[in-house]
Amino acid sequence: MDSIDEIKKRVGTYAADYVAHGSTIGLGTGSTVYWLIQELGRRVKDGLDLAIVPTSKKTAALATSVGIRVTDLDEVGELPLTIDGADEIDPDGQLIKGGGGALLQEKIVASASARLIIIADSTKMVNLLGKAPLPVEVIPFGHRQVIQRIMTSGICKNAILRMKDNQPYITDHQHYILDCQYDRIDNPGSLNKMLHSIPGVVETGLFIDMTSEIIIAYPDRSIELTSFS
């Protein structure tokens, strides 16, 4: 059986076959996409013509380091394809994303894409979303009031301000992240709307009806493809 890192490397390498010569695509953020970027960098050195719109500064830096050209979404408009990872995936292709802190830019890039392919190892598949914390991006001003409103409304069991080095974690766009805890999320679409109704919430890590395909790798070296219409 492969280790988790080996599984991620395998699905990341596999997904590189979906990238066409001469294309500009969106590239996500995270430990699985890391391996996709490594493989695409190798192919660029072998002659693949590729530009990417990154979903984070980290992805932009990694892509540049392996020779992939980085461009801006405003320069290219709609993208034919974005490939990204996920924290959780339910049977309908609904997602929790943003554990790495890039959910706002990830959602902007995904929404500008004709096709969103999610790559992951099999541990990310769940029957119901909610085991993993749900990231909610908020502006710093009044964030304690946002937490209070989330808690008093019963929207989540607990909302914890994400910290780094004893300071609030700051996103690429200078926002804070709340990690909202649930036992289960029965209606992701409804929850997404409720969270967006709170002033100060910028974006949530719920990706609803955005997934085109998922590519899942298993420890036995099998790969499963699922498409959503």
C-alpha positions as CSV (number, residue, x, y, z in Angstrom):
1,M,0.0,0.0,0.0
2,D,1.2,3.5,-0.8
3,S,1.7,6.2,1.8
4,I,-0.5,9.3,1.7
5,D,2.4,11.3,0.1
6,E,2.8,8.7,-2.5
7,I,-0.9,8.7,-3.3
8,K,-1.0,12.4,-3.6
9,K,2.0,12.3,-5.9
10,R,0.4,9.7,-8.1
11,V,-2.9,11.6,-8.5
12,G,-1.1,14.9,-9.0
13,T,1.1,13.4,-11.7
14,Y,-2.0,11.7,-13.3
15,A,-3.9,15.0,-13.5
16,A,-1.1,16.6,-15.6
17,D,-2.5,14.6,-18.6
18,Y,-5.5,16.9,-18.5
19,V,-3.4,20.0,-19.3
20,A,-3.2,20.8,-23.0
21,H,-0.2,22.3,-24.8
22,G,-0.7,26.1,-25.3
23,S,-3.3,26.5,-22.5
24,T,-3.7,28.8,-19.6
25,I,-5.3,27.1,-16.6
26,G,-6.0,27.8,-13.0
27,L,-3.9,26.0,-10.4
28,G,-5.0,25.4,-6.9
29,T,-3.1,25.4,-3.6
30,G,-2.2,22.5,-1.3
31,S,-0.2,19.3,-0.8
32,T,-1.8,17.4,-3.7
33,V,-1.5,20.2,-6.2
34,Y,2.1,20.5,-5.2
35,W,2.8,17.3,-7.0
36,L,0.8,18.4,-10.0
37,I,3.0,21.6,-10.2
38,Q,6.1,19.5,-10.0
39,E,5.0,17.3,-12.9
40,L,3.9,20.3,-15.0
41,G,7.2,21.9,-14.4
42,R,9.0,18.8,-15.7
43,R,6.8,18.9,-18.8
44,V,7.4,22.6,-19.4
45,K,11.1,21.8,-19.4
46,D,10.4,19.2,-22.0
47,G,8.5,21.7,-24.2
48,L,5.0,22.1,-22.8
49,D,3.7,25.6,-23.5
50,L,1.7,26.5,-20.4
51,A,0.7,29.5,-18.3
52,I,-1.2,29.4,-15.0
53,V,-3.4,31.6,-12.9
54,P,-2.5,30.8,-9.3
55,T,-4.9,30.7,-6.4
56,S,-2.3,31.9,-3.9
57,K,1.1,33.5,-3.6
58,K,2.5,30.1,-2.5
59,T,1.3,28.5,-5.7
60,A,2.6,31.4,-7.8
61,A,6.1,31.1,-6.2
62,L,6.1,27.3,-6.6
63,A,5.1,27.4,-10.2
64,T,7.7,30.1,-11.0
65,S,10.4,28.0,-9.3
66,V,9.8,25.1,-11.7
67,G,9.6,27.3,-14.8
68,I,5.9,27.6,-15.3
69,R,4.7,31.0,-16.5
70,V,2.4,32.8,-14.1
71,T,-0.3,35.3,-15.3
72,D,-3.2,37.3,-13.9
73,L,-6.8,36.4,-14.1
74,D,-7.7,39.9,-15.3
75,E,-5.4,39.4,-18.2
76,V,-7.0,36.2,-19.5
77,G,-10.7,36.3,-18.5
78,E,-12.4,32.9,-18.5
79,L,-10.2,29.9,-18.0
80,P,-10.9,26.5,-19.7
81,L,-9.8,24.5,-16.7
82,T,-8.8,24.8,-13.1
83,I,-7.3,21.9,-11.1
84,D,-7.4,22.1,-7.3
85,G,-7.5,19.9,-4.2
86,A,-10.1,19.8,-1.4
87,D,-10.4,19.2,2.3
88,E,-13.6,17.2,2.0
89,I,-15.7,15.9,-1.0
90,D,-19.2,14.5,-0.6
91,P,-20.9,12.1,-3.1
92,D,-22.5,15.0,-5.0
93,G,-19.2,16.8,-5.5
94,Q,-19.8,19.5,-2.9
95,L,-16.6,20.6,-1.3
96,I,-15.0,22.0,1.8
97,K,-11.8,23.9,0.8
98,G,-9.6,26.5,2.3
99,G,-7.7,24.6,4.9
100,G,-4.5,26.2,3.5
101,G,-6.0,29.7,3.7
102,A,-6.5,30.4,0.0
103,L,-10.3,29.9,-0.2
104,L,-11.2,33.4,-1.5
105,Q,-8.8,33.3,-4.5
106,E,-9.5,29.6,-5.1
107,K,-13.2,30.3,-5.4
108,I,-12.7,33.3,-7.7
109,V,-10.5,31.3,-10.0
110,A,-12.8,28.3,-9.9
111,S,-15.8,30.5,-10.8
112,A,-14.0,31.9,-13.8
113,S,-13.3,28.4,-15.1
114,A,-15.4,26.4,-17.6
115,R,-14.2,23.2,-15.8
116,L,-13.1,22.5,-12.3
117,I,-11.3,19.2,-11.7
118,I,-10.7,18.2,-8.0
119,I,-7.8,15.9,-7.2
120,A,-7.5,14.1,-3.9
121,D,-6.6,11.0,-2.0
122,S,-9.4,8.8,-0.9
123,T,-9.4,10.0,2.7
124,K,-11.0,13.3,1.5
125,M,-14.2,11.5,0.4
126,V,-17.0,11.7,3.0
127,N,-20.7,10.8,3.1
128,L,-21.5,14.2,4.7
129,L,-19.4,17.4,4.9
130,G,-18.5,18.7,8.3
131,K,-15.9,16.5,9.9
132,A,-13.2,18.9,8.7
133,P,-13.5,22.5,10.0
134,L,-15.1,24.9,7.6
135,P,-12.9,28.0,6.9
136,V,-14.8,31.3,6.7
137,E,-12.9,34.3,5.6
138,V,-13.8,37.6,7.4
139,I,-12.5,41.1,7.4
140,P,-10.5,42.0,10.5
141,F,-12.7,44.9,11.5
142,G,-15.5,43.7,13.7
143,H,-14.4,40.0,13.5
144,R,-15.4,39.4,17.1
145,Q,-18.9,40.5,16.4
146,V,-18.9,38.2,13.4
147,I,-17.9,35.3,15.6
148,Q,-20.6,36.3,18.1
149,R,-23.3,36.4,15.4
150,I,-22.3,33.0,14.1
151,M,-22.3,31.5,17.5
152,T,-25.6,33.1,18.8
153,S,-27.4,32.2,15.6
154,G,-26.5,28.5,16.0
155,I,-24.9,28.5,12.5
156,C,-22.0,26.4,13.8
157,K,-21.1,24.6,17.0
158,N,-17.9,26.6,17.5
159,A,-16.1,29.3,15.5
160,I,-12.4,29.6,16.2
161,L,-10.1,32.4,15.0
162,R,-7.2,30.8,13.1
163,M,-3.9,31.7,14.6
164,K,-0.2,31.6,13.5
165,D,2.7,32.4,15.7
166,N,0.4,33.7,18.4
167,Q,-1.2,36.2,16.0
168,P,-4.3,36.0,13.8
169,Y,-3.5,34.2,10.6
170,I,-3.6,36.7,7.7
171,T,-4.6,35.6,4.2
172,D,-3.1,36.8,0.9
173,H,-5.9,39.4,0.8
174,Q,-5.3,40.6,4.4
175,H,-8.3,38.9,5.9
176,Y,-8.8,36.6,8.9
177,I,-10.1,33.1,8.9
178,L,-12.6,31.5,11.2
179,D,-12.6,27.7,11.4
180,C,-16.2,26.7,12.1
181,Q,-16.8,23.3,13.6
182,Y,-19.7,21.0,12.9
183,D,-20.7,17.4,13.6
184,R,-22.2,17.3,10.1
185,I,-23.4,19.6,7.4
186,D,-26.8,18.4,6.1
187,N,-27.5,21.2,3.7
188,P,-24.3,22.9,2.5
189,G,-26.1,25.3,0.1
190,S,-28.3,26.6,2.9
191,L,-25.4,27.0,5.3
192,N,-23.4,28.9,2.6
193,K,-26.2,31.4,2.2
194,M,-26.6,31.8,6.0
195,L,-23.0,32.6,6.4
196,H,-22.9,35.0,3.5
197,S,-25.8,36.9,5.1
198,I,-23.6,38.0,8.0
199,P,-21.9,41.4,7.4
200,G,-18.1,40.9,7.6
201,V,-18.1,37.5,6.0
202,V,-16.0,37.7,2.8
203,E,-16.2,34.1,1.6
204,T,-16.8,30.5,2.9
205,G,-14.9,27.3,2.1
206,L,-18.1,25.7,0.8
207,F,-17.8,25.1,-2.9
208,I,-21.4,24.4,-4.0
209,D,-22.2,23.0,-7.5
210,M,-18.9,24.0,-8.9
211,T,-17.1,20.6,-9.4
212,S,-17.0,19.2,-12.9
213,E,-14.9,16.1,-12.2
214,I,-13.1,14.5,-9.3
215,I,-10.0,12.3,-9.6
216,I,-9.5,10.1,-6.5
217,A,-6.4,8.0,-5.8
218,Y,-6.5,5.0,-3.4
219,P,-3.8,3.2,-1.4
220,D,-4.1,0.1,-3.7
221,R,-2.8,2.3,-6.6
222,S,-6.2,2.5,-8.3
223,I,-7.6,5.8,-9.5
224,E,-11.4,6.6,-9.7
225,L,-12.9,9.3,-12.0
226,T,-16.3,10.8,-11.4
227,S,-18.0,13.4,-13.5
228,F,-20.8,15.8,-12.5
229,S,-23.1,17.4,-15.1
